[in-house]
């Protein structure tokens, strides 16, 4: 009896693991690929190692792009739906946003995130976290010496973005660091 129970538990764990991998791979294979501009920060986590903390231009959504208008006391962690459109420079920009789900237009990509704060500054914007703000790198490579960081993101139909590649001056991050090494 105990052996059968152990086999059942191991089988369920394996099925869950394989199912999770299949869902992630399906999202990467069927999602739309977009490019985003970043503004990097370089923290270090003793438990997780080196990573780049990526801040996107689409992270601060102006309050005037929300329909219906966003409330002044927007709670932290509130679901935010953001429509992105291709910009003139090839990078995607915010066209509209809402705290309610909506259907994107044909030229838009819907991205889901969470409110991470509201600023009453000159831009009067809501800061949105999309779950793609950390990019883990090899030890002691988390602080790029110079250059422009951009990212390539896959957005499946679910709207949950996944980082596909980080670029430093147009080259994949790891290659750019190897080329810059003395």
Buried (B, 14 or more C-beta within 10 A) or exposed (E): EEEEEEEEEEEEEEEEEEEEEEEEEEBEEEBEEBBBBBEBEEEEEEEEEBBBBBBBBBBBBEBEBBEEEBEEEBEEEBEBBBBBBBBEEEBBBBBBBBBEEEEBEEEBBBBBBBBBEBEEEEEBBBBBBBEBBEBEBEEEBBEBEEBEBBBBBBBBEEBBBBBBBBBBBEBEBBEBBEEBEE
